[in-house]
Amino acid sequence: MFSKNEVSYFAGCIEIGNSVLVGCNTMILPNIKIGDNVMIGASTVVSKDWEAGWFYASVPTKRIETFEDLVKRRKKQIYKDVSSI
């Protein structure tokens, strides 16, 4: 049988903050904390705690840009696409 510590390691808690988007096929390992306003790209492995307000992606995983900068860039792109219609 497993000891209490071994069970908590294998069945650890995952804490996910507010306004978090997790891409498809993402694996979040046990005992991980993900902050608020985080975007995680598809097929990412989350193996350590991530601070709030960032977009994470790529293999190996890295911080791409702040969440606010990503939202601003996407809004500009959407407005540009709409105005061209």
Secondary structure as UniProt FT lines:
FT   HELIX           4..10
FT   STRAND          14..16
FT   STRAND          20..22
FT   TURN            24..25
FT   STRAND          27..28
FT   STRAND          32..34
FT   STRAND          38..40
FT   TURN            42..43
FT   STRAND          45..46
FT   STRAND          54..57
FT   TURN            58..61
FT   STRAND          62..66
FT   HELIX           67..83
//
